[in-house]
Amino acid sequence: MRNTSKTFSIVWKLALIACAIYGLLDGSGILAGAYKEGFPHMFTNVSNIFALVYFSCAAVWLTKNINDDAAVTLAPTAKYTATISLLVTMLIAHFMLFDAMFQDGQLVFHLVVLHYIVPLMALLDWAFFDEKGKLPPWGPFAWLSLVVAYLAFTMIAVGVFGVYMGGGTTADISMYPYTFLDPGISGVEGVVGFCGAMLVAFVVLGYALWAVDRLLGRTGRKC
């Protein structure tokens, strides 16, 4: 990666970081001076925080290695874990929870940032700046790590230890952050079915990214 391209990569990552910081600060209520206790329980926020940490580290790393052509992508597994998590978050929000992005009939801007802008910027970061044809075939399973950890922690914390993790649209309905994770509302079969569908969606989306990456890698080598 030449210096000019790497500079653009750093600038793009800084823009993504700025969007994520705004979305998280506004979504948490900090900008309004009233922190929302259920904020860290939602996977949207977990995935955006993970992405914020990753891209912050990547921007610093690229800046320190701007003259090293071999330094292109910091910790690829962590990057694509963040990217796939953001994309699945976007799809779930769009197709299952879109109504929740409105308050008093108005679309909430920080939800647009966290559900659409940051995920699409992460995807374009891969499209614009990463070397193609480098993703391993086992990658989509490794990229499940964040959502698996989130689901396991949530189900154990609430189901076993009774920790309250409600918030947002479930604040007065469930101890879980989402009603589709609550066996008392969705039933055990419903929860298992949703979790299974989510994991399948992660793998399918991961392999879609892997296939496009492999195709672009071959096309690039032919050119």
Beta strands, then each sheet from edge to edge (+ up, - down):
strand 1: 102-103
strand 2: 106-107
sheet 1: 1+ 2-
end
